[in-house]
Amino acid sequence: MKTYDAKNNQSCKLCGYKISHNKQGWFTLHLKNDHNLSLEEYLLRYYYLPEDLKCSYELCQNTVGLYRGKPKKHCSSKCSGLSKGKPLTCVICGIKFDTTTRSNRATKTCSKTCAKTLKSAKIKEWHKSMNLEEKEKHFEKIITKTARTKKK
């Protein structure tokens, strides 16, 4: 991507008007008077490609604005902060997600549904790994606890 520089030769992509530089604002004035466009509008429409204006945060699809004729790196301060940490990948569905969806950075799932699926899978695995004696002991413990808490 070639960024806009006011010091370089300027050529209007609408009418072919040429000027050696835009340091004094003559090219900007041409755009305003002849095409009723600001320099920023012109750059966004005719100079930069859509791929050049994508937010650099991996999960964001928004377009960025310009700062002094050059594309910003992020579309917002939120994306700027999020890009410091890499997005997490859900262990159940494989979708990438950030910590705004699930606030704990140690989480392994993207949603409550995936979290329930993971928890039930772990419990099933745990029950399969137990031998018969351990299972009887475990369920006896559960039954005695519920019997104690039950109202009489």
N, CA, C and O atoms as a GROMACS GRO file, in nm:
protein
  608
    1MET      N    1   0.085  -0.118   0.000
    1MET     CA    2   0.000   0.000   0.000
    1MET      C    3   0.090   0.124   0.000
    1MET      O    4   0.180   0.138   0.082
    2LYS      N    5   0.062   0.210  -0.092
    2LYS     CA    6   0.134   0.337  -0.101
    2LYS      C    7   0.051   0.444  -0.030
    2LYS      O    8  -0.060   0.474  -0.071
    3THR      N    9   0.106   0.500   0.078
    3THR     CA   10   0.031   0.601   0.153
    3THR      C   11   0.042   0.738   0.087
    3THR      O   12   0.137   0.766   0.014
    4TYR      N   13  -0.057   0.820   0.114
    4TYR     CA   14  -0.063   0.954   0.056
    4TYR      C   15   0.046   1.042   0.118
    4TYR      O   16   0.067   1.040   0.239
    5ASP      N   17   0.114   1.119   0.035
    5ASP     CA   18   0.215   1.213   0.082
    5ASP      C   19   0.197   1.344   0.007
    5ASP      O   20   0.204   1.346  -0.116
    6ALA      N   21   0.174   1.453   0.079
    6ALA     CA   22   0.148   1.583   0.018
    6ALA      C   23   0.270   1.637  -0.056
    6ALA      O   24   0.257   1.725  -0.141
    7LYS      N   25   0.388   1.586  -0.025
    7LYS     CA   26   0.512   1.635  -0.088
    7LYS      C   27   0.532   1.580  -0.230
    7LYS      O   28   0.606   1.638  -0.309
    8ASN      N   29   0.466   1.469  -0.262
    8ASN     CA   30   0.481   1.406  -0.393
    8ASN      C   31   0.394   1.474  -0.498
    8ASN      O   32   0.307   1.554  -0.466
    9ASN      N   33   0.418   1.439  -0.625
    9ASN     CA   34   0.334   1.488  -0.735
    9ASN      C   35   0.191   1.442  -0.713
    9ASN      O   36   0.167   1.328  -0.672
   10GLN      N   37   0.096   1.531  -0.741
   10GLN     CA   38  -0.045   1.500  -0.722
   10GLN      C   39  -0.113   1.494  -0.859
   10GLN      O   40  -0.089   1.579  -0.944
   11SER      N   41  -0.196   1.395  -0.879
   11SER     CA   42  -0.273   1.381  -1.002
   11SER      C   43  -0.415   1.343  -0.965
   11SER      O   44  -0.438   1.242  -0.898
   12CYS      N   45  -0.511   1.424  -1.009
   12CYS     CA   46  -0.652   1.399  -0.978
   12CYS      C   47  -0.700   1.279  -1.060
   12CYS      O   48  -0.687   1.278  -1.182
   13LYS      N   49  -0.755   1.180  -0.993
   13LYS     CA   50  -0.803   1.060  -1.060
   13LYS      C   51  -0.939   1.082  -1.125
   13LYS      O   52  -0.988   0.994  -1.195
   14LEU      N   53  -1.000   1.198  -1.102
   14LEU     CA   54  -1.130   1.227  -1.161
   14LEU      C   55  -1.118   1.302  -1.294
   14LEU      O   56  -1.190   1.270  -1.389
   15CYS      N   57  -1.026   1.400  -1.301
   15CYS     CA   58  -1.017   1.481  -1.423
   15CYS      C   59  -0.876   1.488  -1.482
   15CYS      O   60  -0.857   1.542  -1.591
   16GLY      N   61  -0.776   1.434  -1.411
   16GLY     CA   62  -0.640   1.434  -1.463
   16GLY      C   63  -0.558   1.557  -1.428
   16GLY      O   64  -0.445   1.570  -1.474
   17TYR      N   65  -0.612   1.648  -1.348
   17TYR     CA   66  -0.540   1.770  -1.306
   17TYR      C   67  -0.412   1.730  -1.234
   17TYR      O   68  -0.414   1.642  -1.148
   18LYS      N   69  -0.299   1.795  -1.270
   18LYS     CA   70  -0.170   1.760  -1.211
   18LYS      C   71  -0.108   1.882  -1.146
   18LYS      O   72  -0.122   1.995  -1.193
   19ILE      N   73  -0.040   1.856  -1.035
   19ILE     CA   74   0.031   1.961  -0.960
   19ILE      C   75   0.152   1.895  -0.894
   19ILE      O   76   0.148   1.776  -0.863
   20SER      N   77   0.257   1.971  -0.874
   20SER     CA   78   0.382   1.913  -0.823
   20SER      C   79   0.374   1.867  -0.677
   20SER      O   80   0.442   1.771  -0.640
   21HIS      N   81   0.292   1.932  -0.595
   21HIS     CA   82   0.277   1.893  -0.454
   21HIS      C   83   0.151   1.956  -0.397
   21HIS      O   84   0.086   2.038  -0.462
   22ASN      N   85   0.116   1.916  -0.275
   22ASN     CA   86  -0.003   1.971  -0.210
   22ASN      C   87   0.034   2.037  -0.078
   22ASN      O   88  -0.051   2.050   0.011
   23LYS      N   89   0.158   2.079  -0.063
   23LYS     CA   90   0.202   2.139   0.063
   23LYS      C   91   0.128   2.270   0.093
   23LYS      O   92   0.106   2.304   0.210
   24GLN      N   93   0.090   2.344  -0.010
   24GLN     CA   94   0.019   2.470   0.011
   24GLN      C   95  -0.132   2.454  -0.001
   24GLN      O   96  -0.206   2.551   0.014
   25GLY      N   97  -0.178   2.333  -0.029
   25GLY     CA   98  -0.321   2.305  -0.033
   25GLY      C   99  -0.389   2.331  -0.167
   25GLY      O  100  -0.512   2.336  -0.172
   26TRP      N  101  -0.312   2.348  -0.277
   26TRP     CA  102  -0.373   2.376  -0.407
   26TRP      C  103  -0.451   2.256  -0.459
   26TRP      O  104  -0.557   2.272  -0.520
   27PHE      N  105  -0.399   2.136  -0.436
   27PHE     CA  106  -0.470   2.016  -0.480
   27PHE      C  107  -0.600   2.000  -0.401
   27PHE      O  108  -0.704   1.965  -0.458
   28THR      N  109  -0.594   2.026  -0.271
   28THR     CA  110  -0.713   2.020  -0.186
   28THR      C  111  -0.816   2.122  -0.233
   28THR      O  112  -0.935   2.093  -0.239
   29LEU      N  113  -0.769   2.242  -0.268
   29LEU     CA  114  -0.857   2.347  -0.317
   29LEU      C  115  -0.921   2.306  -0.451
   29LEU      O  116  -1.039   2.332  -0.473
   30HIS      N  117  -0.844   2.242  -0.539
   30HIS     CA  118  -0.897   2.192  -0.666
   30HIS      C  119  -1.010   2.093  -0.641
   30HIS      O  120  -1.116   2.100  -0.704
   31LEU      N  121  -0.987   1.999  -0.548
   31LEU     CA  122  -1.089   1.898  -0.516
   31LEU      C  123  -1.216   1.964  -0.463
   31LEU      O  124  -1.327   1.924  -0.500
   32LYS      N  125  -1.200   2.063  -0.377
   32LYS     CA  126  -1.314   2.130  -0.317
   32LYS      C  127  -1.392   2.210  -0.422
   32LYS      O  128  -1.515   2.201  -0.428
   33ASN      N  129  -1.323   2.289  -0.504
   33ASN     CA  130  -1.389   2.376  -0.601
   33ASN      C  131  -1.445   2.300  -0.722
   33ASN      O  132  -1.558   2.324  -0.762
   34ASP      N  133  -1.366   2.210  -0.778
   34ASP     CA  134  -1.408   2.143  -0.902
   34ASP      C  135  -1.492   2.018  -0.881
   34ASP      O  136  -1.577   1.985  -0.964
   35HIS      N  137  -1.470   1.947  -0.771
   35HIS     CA  138  -1.540   1.820  -0.751
   35HIS      C  139  -1.625   1.817  -0.624
   35HIS      O  140  -1.690   1.717  -0.596
   36ASN      N  141  -1.624   1.925  -0.548
   36ASN     CA  142  -1.700   1.935  -0.423
   36ASN      C  143  -1.667   1.819  -0.327
   36ASN      O  144  -1.757   1.760  -0.266
   37LEU      N  145  -1.538   1.788  -0.314
   37LEU     CA  146  -1.490   1.681  -0.225
   37LEU      C  147  -1.381   1.736  -0.134
   37LEU      O  148  -1.302   1.822  -0.173
   38SER      N  149  -1.378   1.685  -0.012
   38SER     CA  150  -1.265   1.718   0.076
   38SER      C  151  -1.152   1.620   0.040
   38SER      O  152  -1.176   1.520  -0.027
   39LEU      N  153  -1.031   1.652   0.083
   39LEU     CA  154  -0.917   1.564   0.055
   39LEU      C  155  -0.941   1.426   0.116
   39LEU      O  156  -0.910   1.324   0.053
   40GLU      N  157  -0.996   1.422   0.236
   40GLU     CA  158  -1.021   1.294   0.302
   40GLU      C  159  -1.123   1.209   0.223
   40GLU      O  160  -1.102   1.090   0.204
   41GLU      N  161  -1.233   1.272   0.179
   41GLU     CA  162  -1.332   1.199   0.099
   41GLU      C  163  -1.270   1.145  -0.029
   41GLU      O  164  -1.296   1.030  -0.067
   42TYR      N  165  -1.189   1.227  -0.095
   42TYR     CA  166  -1.122   1.186  -0.218
   42TYR      C  167  -1.030   1.066  -0.193
   42TYR      O  168  -1.032   0.969  -0.269
   43LEU      N  169  -0.951   1.074  -0.088
   43LEU     CA  170  -0.857   0.965  -0.057
   43LEU      C  171  -0.932   0.835  -0.025
   43LEU      O  172  -0.892   0.727  -0.069
   44LEU      N  173  -1.039   0.846   0.051
   44LEU     CA  174  -1.116   0.728   0.087
   44LEU      C  175  -1.183   0.663  -0.034
   44LEU      O  176  -1.188   0.541  -0.044
   45ARG      N  177  -1.234   0.745  -0.127
   45ARG     CA  178  -1.306   0.692  -0.244
   45ARG      C  179  -1.214   0.647  -0.357
   45ARG      O  180  -1.238   0.543  -0.418
   46TYR      N  181  -1.110   0.726  -0.386
   46TYR     CA  182  -1.035   0.705  -0.510
   46TYR      C  183  -0.888   0.667  -0.492
   46TYR      O  184  -0.827   0.614  -0.585
   47TYR      N  185  -0.830   0.694  -0.378
   47TYR     CA  186  -0.686   0.670  -0.362
   47TYR      C  187  -0.659   0.534  -0.298
   47TYR      O  188  -0.580   0.455  -0.351
   48TYR      N  189  -0.723   0.507  -0.185
   48TYR     CA  190  -0.697   0.382  -0.112
   48TYR      C  191  -0.794   0.272  -0.153
   48TYR      O  192  -0.910   0.298  -0.183
   49LEU      N  193  -0.744   0.149  -0.155
   49LEU     CA  194  -0.828   0.032  -0.182
   49LEU      C  195  -0.900  -0.007  -0.053
   49LEU      O  196  -0.853   0.027   0.056
   50PRO      N  197  -1.014  -0.077  -0.062
   50PRO     CA  198  -1.086  -0.119   0.060
   50PRO      C  199  -1.001  -0.202   0.155
   50PRO      O  200  -1.018  -0.194   0.276
   51GLU      N  201  -0.909  -0.283   0.100
   51GLU     CA  202  -0.822  -0.367   0.186
   51GLU      C  203  -0.727  -0.281   0.269
   51GLU      O  204  -0.687  -0.320   0.379
   52ASP      N  205  -0.690  -0.163   0.215
   52ASP     CA  206  -0.600  -0.074   0.287
   52ASP      C  207  -0.666  -0.008   0.408
   52ASP      O  208  -0.599   0.038   0.500
   53LEU      N  209  -0.800  -0.006   0.406
   53LEU     CA  210  -0.874   0.064   0.510
   53LEU      C  211  -0.938  -0.030   0.613
   53LEU      O  212  -1.028   0.011   0.686
   54LYS      N  213  -0.892  -0.155   0.619
   54LYS     CA  214  -0.945  -0.250   0.717
   54LYS      C  215  -0.875  -0.232   0.850
   54LYS      O  216  -0.755  -0.203   0.856
   55CYS      N  217  -0.950  -0.248   0.957
   55CYS     CA  218  -0.894  -0.242   1.093
   55CYS      C  219  -0.794  -0.357   1.108
   55CYS      O  220  -0.820  -0.468   1.061
   56SER      N  221  -0.681  -0.331   1.172
   56SER     CA  222  -0.577  -0.434   1.183
   56SER      C  223  -0.604  -0.536   1.294
   56SER      O  224  -0.529  -0.633   1.308
   57TYR      N  225  -0.711  -0.516   1.374
   57TYR     CA  226  -0.746  -0.618   1.473
   57TYR      C  227  -0.810  -0.736   1.400
   57TYR      O  228  -0.902  -0.719   1.320
   58GLU      N  229  -0.762  -0.854   1.429
   58GLU     CA  230  -0.797  -0.977   1.358
   58GLU      C  231  -0.947  -1.005   1.349
   58GLU      O  232  -0.994  -1.052   1.245
   59LEU      N  233  -1.023  -0.978   1.455
   59LEU     CA  234  -1.164  -1.011   1.457
   59LEU      C  235  -1.255  -0.898   1.409
   59LEU      O  236  -1.376  -0.917   1.400
   60CYS      N  237  -1.199  -0.782   1.379
   60CYS     CA  238  -1.279  -0.665   1.340
   60CYS      C  239  -1.285  -0.653   1.188
   60CYS      O  240  -1.184  -0.673   1.120
   61GLN      N  241  -1.402  -0.620   1.136
   61GLN     CA  242  -1.420  -0.605   0.991
   61GLN      C  243  -1.449  -0.460   0.952
   61GLN      O  244  -1.479  -0.432   0.836
   62ASN      N  245  -1.440  -0.367   1.048
   62ASN     CA  246  -1.471  -0.227   1.022
   62ASN      C  247  -1.361  -0.159   0.940
   62ASN      O  248  -1.248  -0.207   0.931
   63THR      N  249  -1.397  -0.046   0.880
   63THR     CA  250  -1.298   0.033   0.807
   63THR      C  251  -1.244   0.142   0.899
   63THR      O  252  -1.312   0.187   0.991
   64VAL      N  253  -1.122   0.182   0.873
   64VAL     CA  254  -1.057   0.284   0.955
   64VAL      C  255  -1.070   0.420   0.889
   64VAL      O  256  -1.096   0.430   0.769
   65GLY      N  257  -1.051   0.524   0.968
   65GLY     CA  258  -1.048   0.659   0.915
   65GLY      C  259  -0.906   0.698   0.876
   65GLY      O  260  -0.815   0.615   0.880
   66LEU      N  261  -0.889   0.823   0.840
   66LEU     CA  262  -0.757   0.872   0.802
   66LEU      C  263  -0.706   0.971   0.905
   66LEU      O  264  -0.784   1.041   0.969
   67TYR      N  265  -0.575   0.976   0.921
   67TYR     CA  266  -0.509   1.076   1.003
   67TYR      C  267  -0.401   1.139   0.917
   67TYR      O  268  -0.303   1.073   0.882
   68ARG      N  269  -0.419   1.265   0.884
   68ARG     CA  270  -0.327   1.338   0.796
   68ARG      C  271  -0.304   1.265   0.664
   68ARG      O  272  -0.192   1.259   0.613
   69GLY      N  273  -0.412   1.210   0.609
   69GLY     CA  274  -0.406   1.144   0.479
   69GLY      C  275  -0.361   1.001   0.480
   69GLY      O  276  -0.355   0.937   0.375
   70LYS      N  277  -0.327   0.948   0.597
   70LYS     CA  278  -0.280   0.810   0.607
   70LYS      C  279  -0.380   0.728   0.688
   70LYS      O  280  -0.434   0.779   0.787
   71PRO      N  281  -0.406   0.602   0.650
   71PRO     CA  282  -0.501   0.519   0.724
   71PRO      C  283  -0.455   0.494   0.868
   71PRO      O  284  -0.338   0.466   0.893
   72LYS      N  285  -0.550   0.505   0.960
   72LYS     CA  286  -0.520   0.470   1.099
   72LYS      C  287  -0.502   0.319   1.107
   72LYS      O  288  -0.541   0.246   1.016
   73LYS      N  289  -0.443   0.273   1.215
   73LYS     CA  290  -0.419   0.130   1.231
   73LYS      C  291  -0.547   0.058   1.278
   73LYS      O  292  -0.576  -0.054   1.234
   74HIS      N  293  -0.622   0.122   1.367
   74HIS     CA  294  -0.743   0.060   1.424
   74HIS      C  295  -0.864   0.152   1.404
   74HIS      O  296  -0.849   0.273   1.390
   75CYS      N  297  -0.982   0.093   1.402
   75CYS     CA  298  -1.104   0.170   1.381
   75CYS      C  299  -1.150   0.242   1.508
   75CYS      O  300  -1.223   0.341   1.501
   76SER      N  301  -1.108   0.194   1.624
   76SER     CA  302  -1.148   0.255   1.751
   76SER      C  303  -1.045   0.225   1.859
   76SER      O  304  -0.956   0.142   1.841
   77SER      N  305  -1.058   0.295   1.970
   77SER     CA  306  -0.967   0.270   2.082
   77SER      C  307  -0.992   0.132   2.142
   77SER      O  308  -0.901   0.070   2.198
   78LYS      N  309  -1.116   0.084   2.129
   78LYS     CA  310  -1.149  -0.050   2.179
   78LYS      C  311  -1.067  -0.156   2.103
   78LYS      O  312  -1.007  -0.244   2.164
   79CYS      N  313  -1.066  -0.146   1.970
   79CYS     CA  314  -0.988  -0.241   1.888
   79CYS      C  315  -0.839  -0.227   1.915
   79CYS      O  316  -0.764  -0.325   1.912
   80SER      N  317  -0.796  -0.106   1.940
   80SER     CA  318  -0.655  -0.083   1.971
   80SER      C  319  -0.615  -0.157   2.098
   80SER      O  320  -0.508  -0.216   2.104
   81GLY      N  321  -0.702  -0.153   2.198
   81GLY     CA  322  -0.674  -0.223   2.324
   81GLY      C  323  -0.683  -0.374   2.309
   81GLY      O  324  -0.604  -0.447   2.368
   82LEU      N  325  -0.781  -0.420   2.229
   82LEU     CA  326  -0.800  -0.564   2.211
   82LEU      C  327  -0.687  -0.627   2.132
   82LEU      O  328  -0.656  -0.745   2.152
   83SER      N  329  -0.625  -0.551   2.044
   83SER     CA  330  -0.522  -0.609   1.958
   83SER      C  331  -0.394  -0.643   2.034
   83SER      O  332  -0.306  -0.710   1.980
   84LYS      N  333  -0.382  -0.597   2.158
   84LYS     CA  334  -0.263  -0.627   2.238
   84LYS      C  335  -0.257  -0.774   2.276
   84LYS      O  336  -0.148  -0.831   2.288
   85GLY      N  337  -0.374  -0.837   2.295
   85GLY     CA  338  -0.380  -0.980   2.325
   85GLY      C  339  -0.436  -1.054   2.206
   85GLY      O  340  -0.526  -1.005   2.138
   86LYS      N  341  -0.383  -1.171   2.180
   86LYS     CA  342  -0.434  -1.249   2.066
   86LYS      C  343  -0.571  -1.305   2.100
   86LYS      O  344  -0.599  -1.336   2.216
   87PRO      N  345  -0.658  -1.317   1.998
   87PRO     CA  346  -0.790  -1.377   2.022
   87PRO      C  347  -0.775  -1.524   2.062
   87PRO      O  348  -0.682  -1.592   2.020
   88LEU      N  349  -0.868  -1.569   2.143
   88LEU     CA  350  -0.868  -1.709   2.187
   88LEU      C  351  -0.948  -1.793   2.089
   88LEU      O  352  -1.031  -1.740   2.016
   89THR      N  353  -0.924  -1.922   2.087
   89THR     CA  354  -1.000  -2.014   2.001
   89THR      C  355  -1.081  -2.108   2.090
   89THR      O  356  -1.028  -2.169   2.182
   90CYS      N  357  -1.209  -2.118   2.060
   90CYS     CA  358  -1.300  -2.203   2.136
   90CYS      C  359  -1.262  -2.350   2.115
   90CYS      O  360  -1.242  -2.394   2.002
   91VAL      N  361  -1.253  -2.426   2.225
   91VAL     CA  362  -1.213  -2.567   2.215
   91VAL      C  363  -1.327  -2.655   2.163
   91VAL      O  364  -1.303  -2.768   2.121
   92ILE      N  365  -1.450  -2.606   2.167
   92ILE     CA  366  -1.564  -2.684   2.120
   92ILE      C  367  -1.591  -2.659   1.972
   92ILE      O  368  -1.593  -2.753   1.893
   93CYS      N  369  -1.612  -2.532   1.935
   93CYS     CA  370  -1.652  -2.503   1.796
   93CYS      C  371  -1.540  -2.447   1.709
   93CYS      O  372  -1.556  -2.440   1.587
   94GLY      N  373  -1.427  -2.408   1.769
   94GLY     CA  374  -1.313  -2.360   1.691
   94GLY      C  375  -1.321  -2.215   1.647
   94GLY      O  376  -1.234  -2.168   1.573
   95ILE      N  377  -1.424  -2.143   1.690
   95ILE     CA  378  -1.439  -2.002   1.652
   95ILE      C  379  -1.344  -1.917   1.735
   95ILE      O  380  -1.325  -1.942   1.854
   96LYS      N  381  -1.284  -1.815   1.672
   96LYS     CA  382  -1.198  -1.723   1.746
   96LYS      C  383  -1.286  -1.621   1.817
   96LYS      O  384  -1.385  -1.573   1.761
   97PHE      N  385  -1.250  -1.587   1.941
   97PHE     CA  386  -1.326  -1.489   2.019
   97PHE      C  387  -1.231  -1.408   2.105
   97PHE      O  388  -1.119  -1.451   2.133
   98ASP      N  389  -1.277  -1.290   2.147
   98ASP     CA  390  -1.195  -1.206   2.234
   98ASP      C  391  -1.252  -1.205   2.374
   98ASP      O  392  -1.356  -1.265   2.401
   99THR      N  393  -1.185  -1.138   2.462
   99THR     CA  394  -1.224  -1.140   2.603
   99THR      C  395  -1.345  -1.052   2.633
   99THR      O  396  -1.393  -1.052   2.746
  100THR      N  397  -1.396  -0.976   2.535
  100THR     CA  398  -1.518  -0.899   2.562
  100THR      C  399  -1.638  -0.992   2.561
  100THR      O  400  -1.738  -0.966   2.628
  101THR      N  401  -1.631  -1.102   2.484
  101THR     CA  402  -1.740  -1.198   2.479
  101THR      C  403  -1.746  -1.277   2.610
  101THR      O  404  -1.853  -1.294   2.668
  102ARG      N  405  -1.632  -1.324   2.653
  102ARG     CA  406  -1.621  -1.400   2.778
  102ARG      C  407  -1.507  -1.334   2.856
  102ARG      O  408  -1.391  -1.343   2.816
  103SER      N  409  -1.540  -1.270   2.966
  103SER     CA  410  -1.446  -1.180   3.034
  103SER      C  411  -1.320  -1.244   3.093
  103SER      O  412  -1.218  -1.176   3.105
  104ASN      N  413  -1.324  -1.370   3.128
  104ASN     CA  414  -1.207  -1.433   3.188
  104ASN      C  415  -1.110  -1.480   3.079
  104ASN      O  416  -1.149  -1.557   2.992
  105ARG      N  417  -0.988  -1.433   3.084
  105ARG     CA  418  -0.888  -1.467   2.982
  105ARG      C  419  -0.854  -1.617   2.983
  105ARG      O  420  -0.806  -1.670   2.883
  106ALA      N  421  -0.879  -1.685   3.095
  106ALA     CA  422  -0.847  -1.828   3.104
  106ALA      C  423  -0.957  -1.916   3.047
  106ALA      O  424  -0.941  -2.038   3.042
  107THR      N  425  -1.068  -1.859   3.004
  107THR     CA  426  -1.179  -1.938   2.951
  107THR      C  427  -1.139  -2.010   2.823
  107THR      O  428  -1.054  -1.963   2.748
  108LYS      N  429  -1.202  -2.122   2.799
  108LYS     CA  430  -1.168  -2.203   2.682
  108LYS      C  431  -1.279  -2.205   2.578
  108LYS      O  432  -1.262  -2.260   2.470
  109THR      N  433  -1.395  -2.144   2.611
  109THR     CA  434  -1.510  -2.149   2.521
  109THR      C  435  -1.561  -2.009   2.488
  109THR      O  436  -1.538  -1.914   2.563
  110CYS      N  437  -1.630  -1.999   2.374
  110CYS     CA  438  -1.676  -1.869   2.324
  110CYS      C  439  -1.813  -1.830   2.379
  110CYS      O  440  -1.848  -1.712   2.375
  111SER      N  441  -1.891  -1.924   2.429
  111SER     CA  442  -2.026  -1.893   2.475
  111SER      C  443  -2.067  -1.985   2.590
  111SER      O  444  -1.996  -2.080   2.623
  112LYS      N  445  -2.182  -1.954   2.650
  112LYS     CA  446  -2.232  -2.039   2.758
  112LYS      C  447  -2.270  -2.177   2.706
  112LYS      O  448  -2.253  -2.278   2.775
  113THR      N  449  -2.323  -2.182   2.584
  113THR     CA  450  -2.361  -2.310   2.524
  113THR      C  451  -2.239  -2.400   2.508
  113THR      O  452  -2.244  -2.519   2.543
  114CYS      N  453  -2.130  -2.345   2.456
  114CYS     CA  454  -2.007  -2.423   2.440
  114CYS      C  455  -1.950  -2.462   2.577
  114CYS      O  456  -1.895  -2.570   2.593
  115ALA      N  457  -1.964  -2.373   2.675
  115ALA     CA  458  -1.915  -2.403   2.810
  115ALA      C  459  -1.991  -2.521   2.870
  115ALA      O  460  -1.931  -2.608   2.933
  116LYS      N  461  -2.124  -2.525   2.850
  116LYS     CA  462  -2.204  -2.637   2.899
  116LYS      C  463  -2.164  -2.767   2.830
  116LYS      O  464  -2.155  -2.872   2.894
  117THR      N  465  -2.141  -2.760   2.700
  117THR     CA  466  -2.100  -2.878   2.623
  117THR      C  467  -1.966  -2.931   2.675
  117THR      O  468  -1.950  -3.052   2.694
  118LEU      N  469  -1.872  -2.840   2.699
  118LEU     CA  470  -1.740  -2.880   2.750
  118LEU      C  471  -1.752  -2.942   2.888
  118LEU      O  472  -1.689  -3.044   2.917
  119LYS      N  473  -1.832  -2.879   2.974
  119LYS     CA  474  -1.848  -2.930   3.111
  119LYS      C  475  -1.910  -3.070   3.110
  119LYS      O  476  -1.863  -3.159   3.182
  120SER      N  477  -2.015  -3.090   3.030
  120SER     CA  478  -2.079  -3.222   3.027
  120SER      C  479  -1.984  -3.327   2.968
  120SER      O  480  -1.986  -3.443   3.012
  121ALA      N  481  -1.902  -3.288   2.871
  121ALA     CA  482  -1.805  -3.382   2.813
  121ALA      C  483  -1.701  -3.422   2.918
  121ALA      O  484  -1.662  -3.538   2.927
  122LYS      N  485  -1.656  -3.324   2.997
  122LYS     CA  486  -1.557  -3.355   3.102
  122LYS      C  487  -1.616  -3.446   3.209
  122LYS      O  488  -1.549  -3.537   3.258
  123ILE      N  489  -1.743  -3.422   3.245
  123ILE     CA  490  -1.809  -3.505   3.346
  123ILE      C  491  -1.826  -3.648   3.295
  123ILE      O  492  -1.801  -3.744   3.368
  124LYS      N  493  -1.868  -3.662   3.168
  124LYS     CA  494  -1.882  -3.796   3.109
  124LYS      C  495  -1.748  -3.870   3.108
  124LYS      O  496  -1.741  -3.988   3.140
  125GLU      N  497  -1.644  -3.798   3.073
  125GLU     CA  498  -1.510  -3.857   3.070
  125GLU      C  499  -1.467  -3.900   3.210
  125GLU      O  500  -1.409  -4.007   3.228
  126TRP      N  501  -1.498  -3.816   3.309
  126TRP     CA  502  -1.463  -3.846   3.448
  126TRP      C  503  -1.538  -3.970   3.495
  126TRP      O  504  -1.479  -4.057   3.560
  127HIS      N  505  -1.668  -3.979   3.462
  127HIS     CA  506  -1.747  -4.096   3.504
  127HIS      C  507  -1.698  -4.223   3.436
  127HIS      O  508  -1.698  -4.330   3.498
  128LYS      N  509  -1.656  -4.214   3.311
  128LYS     CA  510  -1.606  -4.332   3.240
  128LYS      C  511  -1.474  -4.380   3.300
  128LYS      O  512  -1.445  -4.500   3.300
  129SER      N  513  -1.395  -4.287   3.351
  129SER     CA  514  -1.264  -4.323   3.406
  129SER      C  515  -1.273  -4.385   3.546
  129SER      O  516  -1.178  -4.447   3.594
  130MET      N  517  -1.388  -4.367   3.612
  130MET     CA  518  -1.404  -4.421   3.749
  130MET      C  519  -1.434  -4.571   3.743
  130MET      O  520  -1.504  -4.619   3.654
  131ASN      N  521  -1.378  -4.643   3.840
  131ASN     CA  522  -1.415  -4.785   3.848
  131ASN      C  523  -1.544  -4.798   3.930
  131ASN      O  524  -1.590  -4.699   3.988
  132LEU      N  525  -1.602  -4.916   3.935
  132LEU     CA  526  -1.731  -4.938   3.999
  132LEU      C  527  -1.730  -4.902   4.148
  132LEU      O  528  -1.826  -4.844   4.198
  133GLU      N  529  -1.624  -4.934   4.217
  133GLU     CA  530  -1.614  -4.904   4.361
  133GLU      C  531  -1.614  -4.753   4.386
  133GLU      O  532  -1.681  -4.705   4.477
  134GLU      N  533  -1.539  -4.680   4.306
  134GLU     CA  534  -1.534  -4.534   4.320
  134GLU      C  535  -1.670  -4.471   4.291
  134GLU      O  536  -1.711  -4.376   4.358
  135LYS      N  537  -1.740  -4.525   4.190
  135LYS     CA  538  -1.872  -4.473   4.156
  135LYS      C  539  -1.970  -4.491   4.272
  135LYS      O  540  -2.043  -4.399   4.308
  136GLU      N  541  -1.970  -4.611   4.331
  136GLU     CA  542  -2.060  -4.639   4.444
  136GLU      C  543  -2.030  -4.546   4.561
  136GLU      O  544  -2.121  -4.494   4.624
  137LYS      N  545  -1.903  -4.527   4.590
  137LYS     CA  546  -1.861  -4.440   4.699
  137LYS      C  547  -1.904  -4.295   4.672
  137LYS      O  548  -1.954  -4.227   4.761
  138HIS      N  549  -1.885  -4.249   4.548
  138HIS     CA  550  -1.920  -4.113   4.509
  138HIS      C  551  -2.071  -4.089   4.520
  138HIS      O  552  -2.114  -3.989   4.576
  139PHE      N  553  -2.152  -4.181   4.467
  139PHE     CA  554  -2.297  -4.163   4.471
  139PHE      C  555  -2.352  -4.177   4.612
  139PHE      O  556  -2.450  -4.112   4.646
  140GLU      N  557  -2.291  -4.259   4.693
  140GLU     CA  558  -2.331  -4.271   4.835
  140GLU      C  559  -2.309  -4.137   4.905
  140GLU      O  560  -2.393  -4.093   4.984
  141LYS      N  561  -2.198  -4.074   4.876
  141LYS     CA  562  -2.164  -3.943   4.933
  141LYS      C  563  -2.270  -3.839   4.892
  141LYS      O  564  -2.313  -3.759   4.974
  142ILE      N  565  -2.310  -3.840   4.766
  142ILE     CA  566  -2.411  -3.746   4.716
  142ILE      C  567  -2.545  -3.770   4.785
  142ILE      O  568  -2.612  -3.676   4.826
  143ILE      N  569  -2.583  -3.896   4.798
  143ILE     CA  570  -2.712  -3.931   4.859
  143ILE      C  571  -2.716  -3.888   5.005
  143ILE      O  572  -2.817  -3.835   5.050
  144THR      N  573  -2.608  -3.908   5.080
  144THR     CA  574  -2.606  -3.867   5.221
  144THR      C  575  -2.612  -3.716   5.235
  144THR      O  576  -2.678  -3.666   5.326
  145LYS      N  577  -2.546  -3.643   5.148
  145LYS     CA  578  -2.551  -3.498   5.154
  145LYS      C  579  -2.690  -3.447   5.127
  145LYS      O  580  -2.737  -3.357   5.197
  146THR      N  581  -2.759  -3.500   5.026
  146THR     CA  582  -2.894  -3.456   4.995
  146THR      C  583  -2.992  -3.496   5.105
  146THR      O  584  -3.087  -3.423   5.133
  147ALA      N  585  -2.969  -3.609   5.167
  147ALA     CA  586  -3.057  -3.653   5.276
  147ALA      C  587  -3.044  -3.557   5.394
  147ALA      O  588  -3.144  -3.528   5.459
  148ARG      N  589  -2.923  -3.507   5.422
  148ARG     CA  590  -2.902  -3.415   5.534
  148ARG      C  591  -2.967  -3.278   5.507
  148ARG      O  592  -3.016  -3.214   5.600
  149THR      N  593  -2.966  -3.235   5.382
  149THR     CA  594  -3.018  -3.102   5.350
  149THR      C  595  -3.169  -3.103   5.326
  149THR      O  596  -3.231  -2.997   5.322
  150LYS      N  597  -3.227  -3.220   5.311
  150LYS     CA  598  -3.369  -3.233   5.286
  150LYS      C  599  -3.449  -3.193   5.410
  150LYS      O  600  -3.412  -3.227   5.522
  151LYS      N  601  -3.558  -3.120   5.388
  151LYS     CA  602  -3.642  -3.078   5.502
  151LYS      C  603  -3.721  -3.199   5.553
  151LYS      O  604  -3.765  -3.286   5.478
  152LYS      N  605  -3.737  -3.200   5.686
  152LYS     CA  606  -3.809  -3.311   5.747
  152LYS      C  607  -3.950  -3.270   5.783
  152LYS      O  608  -4.026  -3.351   5.835
   0.00000   0.00000   0.00000
